Amino acid sequence: MLSLVRKSLDVTTACVLALVFAIPSDLVAQAHVVNPAELQNAMVAATETRQHDVETIRQFLSTPAAEKALKAAHVDPAQVKQAAASLSDQELAQLASRAQKAQADLAAGSLSERDLLIILIGIAVVILIIVAVR
């Protein structure tokens, strides 16, 4: 009986050793698909883009005309600015793009106070709804 157990153990050990040496070592230690430095650079770029978008929205909401329009609509500008930071990257990018366009149109004189009020209320409502849903 002991001889059978010993033979089984010897065969099992031989099989394990054969498998260990049969698997190519480069298969076990493959290189990463994405270089860690590239991954870190992508993360830094995404963070910088997000911070830029948040700052763009905050600057737009901090203009005197924007604060006046938000107060006229009974919306707290501080609450909207704070809520903007909790939006997703895609939502931030869309709102920042709209805010930049609205600022450019306002500076060019092609946007009236009424148009600005509508845009600001729209942005504020979108921000507050998205934050409330989460």
N, C-alpha and C positions, 0 to 999 in steps of 0.2 A: 504494500500500500504506500509506504513512504517513497519507494522507488518510483511509483507512478506519479506522485505529487511532485517529486524532484524533477522528473522528466518534463512534466507539464510546465513547471516553473522555468526550466531551462529553455524550452521552446518559446514560451511567452517572452522571456528576456531577449532571445535571439530575434524575434519578430519586432519588438520595440526598437532594438538597436538598428535593425535593418531599415526600419521606417525613418528613424532619426537621421541616418546617414544618406538615405535615398532622396530626401527632400532637399532641393537646392537651397543653399544658405541665402542667396539673393532673393528668393521667394519669401522667406521669413522676414527679412529686413528691407522691404521695398522703400524707395524714396517717396516722400509725400507728393501728391499731385500738385499741391500749391505750396510754394516756398513760404516758410514762416515770415520772412521779411516782407514778401509781397502781401501776405494776409494782414500784417500789421499796418502796412502802408494803406491798404484799402480801408481798414478800420479807422485810421486817422483821417483819411479823406472824407469818409462818411460822417464822422463826428464834426469835422470842420464845416461841411455842407449843412448839416443840421443846425449848428450854432449860427451860421450865416442866415439861414431861413428864419430862425426864431428871432434874431436881431432885426431882420427886415420887417417882420410883422410888428414887433414891438416899436420900431421907429415909426412905422406907418400909423399905429394906434396912438403914438405919443404926440403927433402933430396937433397944434391947437385946433385946427378944423375938425380933426377926428375926435378929439376929446369933447368938443362942443357938440358934434353930431351924436356921439354915444350918450352924452348926458341928456340931450333932447329926447332920445329914445328910451330914457330911464334904464340904461345899461351901464354897469360899473366898469370903467375902462381897466382898472387894476385886475378885476376878476377875469376879464377877457385876456389880458396879457399873461396872467398866470396860467390860465387854461391852455393857451397856445403852446406852451412848452410840453404839454402832455399828449400832443397829437403825434400821429405816426409820421415817419419821414416823408412818405408820399403825400399825405395831407398837408404837411408843412410846406413842401415844395410847391404844391398847387396854390396854396393861399399866399405864399411869398411872391410867386409869379404874378398873381392878381394884384397884390398890394403894390408891387413895383410898377405895374402897368397903370394902376390908378394914380400913383404919385406922379408918374411921367405925364399922364393926361392932365392932371391938375396943374402941374408946373407949366405945361404948354397952353393952358387956358381952354382946353377943349372939354373940360369937365366942370359942370356947375356945382354949386353947393348942394343942390337937391340930389344930383347924381352921386356926389360923394356920400351924402347921408344914406342913400339906398345901398351903395356898395359897402359902407361900414357896417350898417345894420346886418346886411347879408353875411359878411365875414364873421361878425360877432355871434350871430345866431348859429352859423355852421360850427364855430368853435365850441360854443356852449352845448349844443346838441351832441356833438361827438363825445365831449367829455362826460356829459350826463349819461350817455348810453353805456359807456364803459363802466 
